[in-house]
Amino acid sequence: MILSILTMSLIIMMISMLVMLMASMLSKKTLVDREKSSPFECGFDPKSSSRLPFSLRFFLITIIFLIFDVEIALILPIIYIIKFSNLFMWTTTSIIFIMILLIGLYHEWNQGMLNWSK
């Protein structure tokens, strides 16, 4: 029994290594062409660099949105679970969760992350 499990594990590991090796070999580009890696502007030479610096503000606003979006997704089941739980425990848990959200919002506001322009 143990020998068959060991043999099966070894076969699975060998197959997965083979698939990873084949994917690695097939996905490599052999030639890097200057024309193909440059931005296309109707056949003319590019006027400026296509690699413009990305504003960190956009990234931070996106992260804040994702955090609060996930937190709202966690708040929604709280409404449904009120039927199945103790009212005191539900209230305590809800208040603690909302206080954590408000403290996070206050911290982001205090740090100036919510000010779009300075």
Contacts in CASP RR format, 6 or more apart in sequence:
PFRMAT RR
TARGET T0000
AUTHOR 0000-0000-0000
METHOD contacts of the structure
MODEL  1
MILSILTMSLIIMMISMLVMLMASMLSKKTLVDREKSSPFECGFDPKSSS
RLPFSLRFFLITIIFLIFDVEIALILPIIYIIKFSNLFMWTTTSIIFIMI
LLIGLYHEWNQGMLNWSK
38 46 0 8 1.000
38 50 0 8 1.000
39 46 0 8 1.000
39 50 0 8 1.000
41 47 0 8 1.000
57 116 0 8 1.000
60 113 0 8 1.000
61 113 0 8 1.000
61 116 0 8 1.000
64 108 0 8 1.000
64 113 0 8 1.000
64 114 0 8 1.000
68 101 0 8 1.000
68 105 0 8 1.000
71 101 0 8 1.000
74 97 0 8 1.000
75 97 0 8 1.000
75 98 0 8 1.000
78 90 0 8 1.000
78 93 0 8 1.000
78 94 0 8 1.000
78 97 0 8 1.000
81 90 0 8 1.000
82 90 0 8 1.000
108 114 0 8 1.000
END
